């Protein structure tokens, strides 16, 4: 989904629904791991493109921030003349806030996403400490290490 200059990616939003037999913790853990991997790939691609074009401090350099939050969302069709499927809820707002407050070229995670990651991946994260998040107060956040 595209919202202004932000792109939103969601995972497993269709798999758990009203006819579901319940949540699948292993699937959620895999989703969190895949979202971190996707963010890392995107940031790596931007860095590679900048290097290939020999861009360093030019006005054309892309600045990426990635924010990931895990939780429940609600979805539906919005609009009367130009209909779009949209995702709504606190999870969407918090993910947007994670991206907004992330340092440039970094991936910032909320505690809920960190808690879903396998122990070895969670142990690699850098604790950023508490940050003030609009509508949420202070939140513990974590940064994914920069790939070498």
C-alpha angles and dihedrals in degrees: 000000000000119000113179104301094341127092120210124205122188129189131204094359092137099041096072112053142138092292093048122120090223143289122317108218093192091054091050090050091051091048092053090049091049093048091053089048091049091051090049092050092050093049091046091051092051091049091048092050091050090050093047091052090042090236117158114148099358123132088246096062112121117234114206129187122181125200124184128189127167127215146091124317136184122220137195147142114284128191137048105228101016107035123200133176106240136185119222140182146071092303091059093047093047093049089052090050090050089056093043093053096040119110113251113277092013137109115229121195133195121229091257092060093043089053091055095053120096111265094252092054094043090052090059093059122107112231106230094187127227121334127187108249121191111251092006107061119215115359130186109235135184134207125219110233115256110258114242 
